[in-house]
Amino acid sequence: MKDHVLVSIRLLVVFTLLLGIAYPAGVWAVGRVAFPAAASGSFVSRDGKVVGSALIGQGAASPGLFRTRPSAAGGGYDATASGGSNLGPTSKALADRVVAEAAKARTENPGATAPVPADAVTASGSGLDPHVSPGFALWQVPRVAKESGLPAADLEAMVSRRTERRFLGLFGEPRINVLLLNLDVLARRGASRPPSP
């Protein structure tokens, strides 16, 4: 019995040192060396002030800015409550929310003639996705052009420049980081304030 207890204590100490200290420290060190910006939170600054993270979505309600997709995280883009709504495809609550989001998107974007894009009415699995599809961004161009005073062709060029392609040409979908796109819009307008969430 005593031998079993001593072996158990030794294993506990060895695995605590290995998996509780050495492995996390190694992963942290590799992250800091190989991916310093991402390991630090991928913060985005404007005029020396941090305005957000490229990894976490935030709502943008100011006129003349692109909107991001809806969020089911807490009260909306709450990073402490990341998660989806867990509503299934047969859920009446989900259907009602999609209808309400579609009506809201149509009201905000009267100049858009195409059907409402799916990511304009659905939240991501985390509720904090900072990206939208190029289709959703282009769908908003008439409204952003009208509200910002920028030519639609310039906004379309910004959308094209900010479009991130599939990883290795295979994985994921083309996407646009809304925070970075809105910072481009503000820089082009010469605005002095960051986008408000």
N, C-alpha and C positions, 0 to 999 in steps of 0.2 A: 504494500500500500504506500509506504513512504517513497519507494522508487517511482511510482506513478505520479505522485504529487510533485517530486523534484523535476521529473521530465516535463510535466505540464508547466511548471513555473519557468523552466528554461525556454521552452517553446514560446511561452507568452512574452518573455523578455526579447528573444530573438526576433519574433514577428512584429513586435511593437517597434523595435529599432528599425527593422527592415521596411515594413509597410506603413508604419506610422510616422517615421521621421525621414529615413533615407529616400524612399520613393517619392513622397510629396516634395521634398527639397530638390530632388533631381528634376522632376517635372517643372517646378517653379523656375529653376535655373535655366533649363532649356527654353522655356517660354520667354524669359527675360532677355536671353541672348538672341534667339532665333526670331522672335516676334515681339520686339519691345513695345510697339504701339498698341497691339492687340492685348498684350499682357497688362498694360497700364490702363485699359478701358477704352481705347480708341476714341479718346476725347477729341472733339472738334472745337477749334477756337476761331473767334472772329474779333478782330481789333484787340487781341490780347485777353479776351474774356471767353471762358468755356461756355458754349451754347448748347452742348449736347454730346451724345456719343453716336458714332457711326454704327454701333451694334444694337442700339436700343431705340425703338421708334418713339416719337412724341407727336402729339397732335399739333397741327398748325391751323389756327382759325383766323389769322389775320387776312384781310383782303389783299389780293394780289399775290398770294402764295399757293403752291400746290398742296392739296389735301392728301393725307395718308389714308390707309384703309382703317375701318372701324376697329376698335379694340375691346376685347372682352376681359381685359385684365383690371380687376378692381373697378374703380369708377371710370376707367379709360386711361390707358397708358400708365398704369400704376406699376412701377418696376418691383414693388414689394409684393404684388399679387399676380405674378405672371401665371398665365394659364388660359386655356380656351373656355368656352361656355359649357362644353360637354353636352350640348344639345344635338340630338340626332337628326337625320334627314327627314324623319316623320314628325318632328316636334312642331307643334303649332306656334310655340314661342319663337322658334327660329324662323319659321315662315313669316310671322308677323314682323319680326325685326328686319328681315331682308326686304320686305315690302316697304317698311318705314324708311330704311336706309336708301332704297331706290328712289323713293319720292323725294327725300332730302337731297340726294345727288342731282336729280332732275331739276329741282327748284334752284339749287345753287349754280347749276350749269345749263342755263336755258339755251345757250348757243351750241351745245353738243347735240349732234343729230344722230349719231350712232347709238346702238343699244348700250345700256349702262354696263360697264365692265364688271365681272364677277368680284374682283378685289375691291370694288367700290362699296360693296354691300356685305362682304363677309370678313370676319376677323380671322387672323392667323391662329395657329395652334398655341402659340405662346402669348398672343395678345400684344406683343411688343415688336413685331416685325417692322424694321425701318424701311422696307422696300415696297414699291408698287410695280406693277407691270408697265412696260413702255406704253401699252395700249391705254391704260388708265391715265397715265401722265399726259399723253397726247389728247385724250378725251377732254381734259381740263384746260387745254391751251386757250380756247376762245374766252373763257371766263378770266383766266389769269392775264391774258393780253388786255382785256377790257379794264380790269381793275388796276393793273400795274402800269398801263400806258406803254408797255413794250410791244414791239411788232411780233405777231404770231410766228413769223419765220425765225426770229431770234430765239424765241422760246422753244420752238421745235428743234433748233440746232443745239440748244442747251440740253434738251431731253436726249438727243442723239449722243452727245458727248458724255453724258452721265450714265448711259446704258451700259451695265455690266453684262458681259456675255456669259454663256455657259462655261463652267469650270472644265478645262481641257476639251472644250467643244462638245461635251457629252452630258455633264451633270448639272442639274438645276435648270432654271429657266432664266431668260434675260430679265433683268430687274434694274430698278433705279432707286438709289438712296434718296428719299424725299428731303431729308435735312440738307444734304449736300446740294441738291438741286435748288432748294429755296435759298441757300446762301449764294448760289450763282445769280439767282433772280435779284436778291437784295444788292449784290455787288454791282450788277448791271444797272440797277435803278439808282445806285449811289446812296442807298438808305444807310442810316447810321445806327439802326437798332437791329438786334438779332431777332429771329422769328420767335414769337411768343407761343408757348404750348397751349 
